[in-house]
C-alpha cells in the first residue's frame, strides 16, 4: 500500500514511516502510548480543575502551573493522535499543510513551555528570596505579562521557522522517517537548499534555550545562596521543598531536548531520535502533573476531598 502511494509522486503529501520497521511492536506501542496519553489528559486537566476549586492554590505558582498543564495538553495533542493513528492504520500519509500545522503548534508549545519553566524559576526566586514582598512583587499584572510574553515569543518563533519551511520545495516521494513533522524530519525531504531555514532555526533555538536556561540558572543561584544563609534548618527544608518539583521538571525537559538535538544525524541514530521524541512529546506532558502533585500537600488534600465527596454522594 505504501509503495502504491509512493508511485503517485505527490509533493503535497508526505508518508510517515513511524515504527513500521518494527511491526511486532505496533500494538504494544499503541496500547502503551494510549494509556500514557489518557493519564496526561486526566492529570493535566485535573491540575487545572484543582487549582480553580481550591482557594489555597490561587497563587502565582499555581497560576503558572495551570498554564504549564494547558501547554502539556496542547503539545501532547499535537503529536500523539497522529502517532496512535499510524500505529494501527495502514494509511500513513499526511498532507503538507497538515504537516506544517503540526510543526507550527508543536514548535510554539515547546518554546512557550521553555519560557514558562523559566518564569516559574523566577517565581520560586521571589518566593524564597523575598517572601514578605512575594504577593506585591508577583502581582496579577506582572503574572499576566509574563504569561502573555511566553505565549507571544513561542508563537512568533514558530511563525518564523514555519515560514522558512514553507519557502522550501519538497522531493518525491516525500517519505519522512519519523512519526511526526519534527524539524529535522521535514528538512530531510526538502529538494531546495535548507541552509537559511537551518540558520534561522539555530539562531532561534540558541536564543530561546540560552535565555530560558540563563533565567532559570540565575534564579536558582540566588535561591541556593539565600538557603545557605538561612539560620534555621526548618526554613531551609521548606524553601528547598518548594523548588525540588520545579527542578525535577526542568531537568527532564532540558535533558531530553539536549538528547534529541545532540544526537549525530546518522541512520543508526534515527531510532534513538524517534524514541527521544516519544519521550519528549508523550512522556514529559504526563510527568509534569505527577511531579508537582505528588510533592504538594494542598493538591493531595484537594484530590482526597474530591474523591471523598464523590464516594459520599454515591453511598447516599
C-alpha positions as CSV (number, residue, x, y, z in Angstrom):
1,X,0.0,0.0,0.0
2,X,2.8,2.4,0.9
3,X,4.5,1.6,-2.5
4,X,1.3,2.5,-4.3
5,X,1.3,5.9,-2.6
6,X,4.9,6.5,-3.4
7,X,4.2,5.9,-7.1
8,X,1.6,8.7,-7.1
9,X,4.5,11.1,-6.5
10,X,2.6,13.9,-4.9
11,X,4.8,16.6,-3.3
12,X,1.9,17.9,-1.3
13,X,1.7,14.6,0.6
14,X,4.2,13.0,2.9
15,X,4.4,9.5,4.1
16,X,5.2,9.0,7.8
17,X,7.3,5.8,8.4
18,X,6.7,5.8,12.1
19,X,7.7,2.5,13.7
20,X,6.6,0.4,10.6
21,X,10.0,-1.3,10.5
22,X,9.1,-3.0,13.8
23,X,5.6,-4.5,13.0
24,X,5.6,-6.7,16.2
25,X,5.9,-3.5,18.3
26,X,2.9,-1.7,16.7
27,X,0.1,-2.9,19.0
28,X,2.1,-2.8,22.3
29,X,3.3,0.7,21.4
30,X,-0.3,1.8,20.6
31,X,-1.6,0.5,23.9
32,X,1.3,2.0,25.9
33,X,1.0,5.4,24.3
34,X,-2.8,5.5,24.5
35,X,-2.5,4.8,28.3
36,X,0.1,7.5,28.7
37,X,-2.0,10.0,26.7
38,X,-5.1,9.2,28.8
39,X,-3.1,9.8,32.0
40,X,-1.7,13.0,30.5
41,X,-5.1,14.4,29.8
42,X,-6.6,13.4,33.1
43,X,-3.6,14.6,35.1
44,X,-3.3,18.0,33.4
45,X,-7.0,18.7,33.3
46,X,-7.0,17.6,37.0
47,X,-4.3,20.2,37.9
48,X,-6.3,23.0,36.2
49,X,-9.6,22.0,37.9
50,X,-7.9,21.5,41.3
51,X,-6.3,24.9,41.1
52,X,-9.7,26.5,40.3
53,X,-11.6,24.9,43.2
54,X,-9.0,25.2,46.0
55,X,-8.6,28.9,47.2
56,X,-5.2,27.9,48.7
57,X,-3.9,27.3,45.2
58,X,-4.8,30.8,43.9
59,X,-1.2,31.8,44.0
60,X,1.2,32.8,41.2
61,X,3.0,29.5,41.4
62,X,-0.2,27.5,40.6
63,X,-1.3,30.1,38.1
64,X,1.8,29.3,36.1
65,X,1.4,25.6,36.8
66,X,-2.1,25.6,35.3
67,X,-0.7,27.2,32.2
68,X,2.1,24.6,32.1
69,X,-0.6,21.9,32.3
70,X,-2.6,23.6,29.4
71,X,0.6,23.7,27.3
72,X,1.2,20.0,28.1
73,X,-2.3,19.1,26.9
74,X,-1.8,21.1,23.7
75,X,1.7,19.7,23.0
76,X,0.7,16.1,23.6
77,X,-2.4,16.5,21.5
78,X,-0.4,17.9,18.6
79,X,1.6,14.7,18.0
80,X,0.0,11.8,19.9
81,X,-3.3,11.3,18.0
82,X,-1.4,11.1,14.7
83,X,1.1,8.7,16.2
84,X,-1.7,6.5,17.5
85,X,-3.3,6.6,14.1
86,X,-0.2,5.5,12.1
87,X,0.4,2.7,14.6
88,X,-2.9,0.9,13.7
89,X,-3.8,2.3,10.3
90,X,-2.2,1.2,7.0
91,X,-2.5,4.7,5.5
92,X,0.4,6.8,6.9
93,X,0.0,9.9,4.8
94,X,-0.1,13.5,6.0
95,X,-0.8,16.5,3.8
96,X,1.9,19.2,3.5
97,X,-0.4,21.8,5.1
98,X,-1.3,19.4,8.0
99,X,2.4,18.7,8.5
100,X,3.2,22.4,8.7
101,X,0.3,23.0,11.1
102,X,1.5,20.2,13.3
103,X,5.1,21.6,13.3
104,X,3.9,25.1,14.0
105,X,1.8,24.2,17.1
106,X,4.5,21.8,18.3
107,X,7.2,24.4,18.0
108,X,5.1,27.1,19.6
109,X,4.3,24.8,22.6
110,X,7.9,23.8,23.1
111,X,9.3,27.3,23.1
112,X,6.4,28.6,25.2
113,X,6.9,25.8,27.8
114,X,10.7,26.6,27.8
115,X,9.9,30.1,29.0
116,X,7.0,29.0,31.3
117,X,9.6,26.9,33.2
118,X,11.9,30.0,33.3
119,X,9.1,32.1,34.6
120,X,8.3,29.5,37.3
121,X,12.0,29.6,38.3
122,X,11.8,33.4,38.7
123,X,8.6,32.9,40.8
124,X,10.5,30.5,43.1
125,X,13.3,33.0,43.3
126,X,10.9,35.8,44.5
127,X,9.1,33.4,46.9
128,X,12.4,32.2,48.6
129,X,14.5,35.4,48.5
130,X,11.7,38.0,49.2
131,X,8.9,36.0,51.0
132,X,7.5,39.2,52.7
133,X,7.2,41.0,49.4
134,X,6.1,38.0,47.3
135,X,2.4,38.9,46.8
136,X,3.4,42.5,46.0
137,X,6.3,41.6,43.7
138,X,4.3,38.8,41.8
139,X,1.2,41.0,41.1
140,X,-1.6,39.9,38.9
141,X,-0.4,42.3,36.2
142,X,3.2,41.0,36.3
143,X,2.0,37.4,36.2
144,X,-0.3,38.2,33.2
145,X,2.6,39.9,31.4
146,X,5.0,37.0,32.0
147,X,2.4,34.5,30.6
148,X,1.5,36.7,27.6
149,X,5.2,37.3,26.8
150,X,5.9,33.5,26.9
151,X,3.0,32.7,24.5
152,X,3.8,35.6,22.2
153,X,7.5,34.7,21.9
154,X,6.6,31.0,21.4
155,X,4.1,31.9,18.7
156,X,6.5,34.4,16.9
157,X,9.4,31.9,16.8
158,X,7.0,29.2,15.4
159,X,5.7,31.6,12.7
160,X,9.2,32.5,11.6
161,X,10.6,28.9,11.5
162,X,7.4,27.5,9.8
163,X,7.6,30.3,7.2
164,X,11.2,29.3,6.3
165,X,10.0,25.7,5.9
166,X,7.1,26.7,3.6
167,X,9.5,28.5,1.4
168,X,11.3,25.2,0.6
169,X,10.3,22.7,-2.1
170,X,9.9,19.0,-1.3
171,X,11.1,16.0,-3.2
172,X,9.0,13.0,-4.3
173,X,8.2,10.5,-2.8
174,X,8.2,12.6,0.4
175,X,9.0,9.8,2.9
176,X,9.5,11.1,6.4
177,X,11.4,8.6,8.6
178,X,9.5,9.8,11.7
179,X,6.1,9.6,13.3
180,X,5.5,13.3,13.1
181,X,6.6,16.5,11.5
182,X,9.7,17.3,13.6
183,X,12.1,19.9,12.1
184,X,14.9,17.7,11.0
185,X,12.4,15.1,9.6
186,X,10.8,17.8,7.4
187,X,14.2,19.2,6.3
188,X,15.3,15.7,5.2
189,X,12.7,15.6,2.4
190,X,13.5,19.0,1.0
191,X,14.8,19.4,-2.5
192,X,15.9,23.0,-2.1
193,X,18.8,24.4,-0.1
194,X,17.7,24.5,3.5
195,X,20.6,26.5,4.9
196,X,18.6,29.7,5.5
197,X,15.9,27.7,7.4
198,X,18.6,25.8,9.4
199,X,20.4,29.0,10.3
200,X,17.1,30.7,11.4
201,X,16.2,27.6,13.4
202,X,19.7,27.5,15.0
203,X,19.6,31.2,16.0
204,X,16.1,30.9,17.5
205,X,17.0,27.7,19.3
206,X,20.2,29.1,20.8
207,X,18.4,32.4,21.8
208,X,15.4,30.6,23.3
209,X,17.2,27.8,25.0
210,X,20.1,30.0,26.2
211,X,17.9,32.8,27.6
212,X,15.5,30.5,29.3
213,X,18.3,28.5,30.9
214,X,20.1,31.7,31.9
215,X,16.9,33.0,33.7
216,X,16.5,29.5,35.4
217,X,20.1,29.1,36.5
218,X,20.4,32.7,37.7
219,X,17.2,32.3,39.8
220,X,18.5,29.1,41.3
221,X,21.9,30.6,42.1
222,X,20.2,33.3,44.2
223,X,17.9,30.7,45.7
224,X,20.8,28.5,46.8
225,X,22.7,31.5,48.2
226,X,19.6,32.5,50.2
227,X,19.0,29.0,51.5
228,X,22.7,28.7,52.7
229,X,22.3,32.0,54.6
230,X,19.2,30.8,56.4
231,X,19.8,30.3,60.1
232,X,17.0,27.8,60.8
233,X,17.1,24.2,59.4
234,X,13.3,24.2,59.1
235,X,13.3,27.3,56.9
236,X,16.0,25.6,54.7
237,X,13.9,22.4,54.3
238,X,10.7,24.4,53.5
239,X,12.5,26.6,50.9
240,X,14.2,23.6,49.3
241,X,11.0,21.6,49.1
242,X,9.2,24.3,47.1
243,X,11.9,24.2,44.4
244,X,12.5,20.4,44.2
245,X,9.5,19.7,42.0
246,X,10.3,22.5,39.6
247,X,14.0,21.5,39.4
248,X,12.9,17.9,38.5
249,X,10.6,19.1,35.7
250,X,13.3,21.4,34.3
251,X,16.0,18.6,34.4
252,X,13.8,16.2,32.5
253,X,12.6,18.8,30.0
254,X,16.0,20.2,29.1
255,X,17.7,16.8,29.4
256,X,15.6,15.3,26.7
257,X,16.0,18.4,24.5
258,X,19.8,18.0,24.7
259,X,19.5,14.3,24.0
260,X,17.2,14.9,21.0
261,X,19.3,17.6,19.4
262,X,22.8,16.5,20.3
263,X,22.4,13.1,18.6
264,X,24.5,12.8,15.4
265,X,22.5,12.8,12.2
266,X,23.3,9.2,11.2
267,X,21.0,6.3,10.2
268,X,22.0,4.4,13.3
269,X,20.6,7.2,15.4
270,X,17.2,7.6,13.7
271,X,15.6,5.1,16.1
272,X,17.1,6.9,19.1
273,X,15.7,10.3,17.7
274,X,12.3,8.7,17.4
275,X,12.4,7.3,20.9
276,X,13.7,10.6,22.3
277,X,10.8,12.4,20.5
278,X,8.3,9.9,22.0
279,X,9.7,10.7,25.5
280,X,9.5,14.4,24.7
281,X,6.0,14.5,23.2
282,X,4.3,11.8,25.2
283,X,6.1,11.2,28.4
284,X,7.0,14.7,29.7
285,X,3.4,16.0,29.5
286,X,2.3,13.1,31.7
287,X,5.2,13.5,34.2
288,X,4.7,17.2,35.0
289,X,1.3,16.9,36.8
290,X,2.7,13.8,38.7
291,X,5.9,15.7,39.7
292,X,4.0,18.7,41.0
293,X,1.0,16.9,42.6
294,X,2.8,14.1,44.4
295,X,5.0,16.5,46.3
296,X,2.3,19.0,47.3
297,X,0.1,18.6,50.3
298,X,-2.6,21.1,49.2
299,X,-3.0,19.3,45.8
300,X,-3.2,15.9,47.5
301,X,-5.7,17.2,50.1
302,X,-7.9,18.6,47.4
303,X,-7.9,15.3,45.4
304,X,-8.7,13.4,48.6
305,X,-11.6,15.8,49.4
306,X,-13.0,15.4,45.8
307,X,-12.8,11.6,45.9
308,X,-14.3,11.6,49.4
309,X,-17.3,13.9,48.4
310,X,-18.0,11.7,45.3
311,X,-17.9,8.5,47.4
312,X,-20.2,10.1,50.0
313,X,-22.7,11.1,47.3
314,X,-22.7,7.5,45.8
315,X,-23.2,6.0,49.3
316,X,-26.3,8.3,49.8
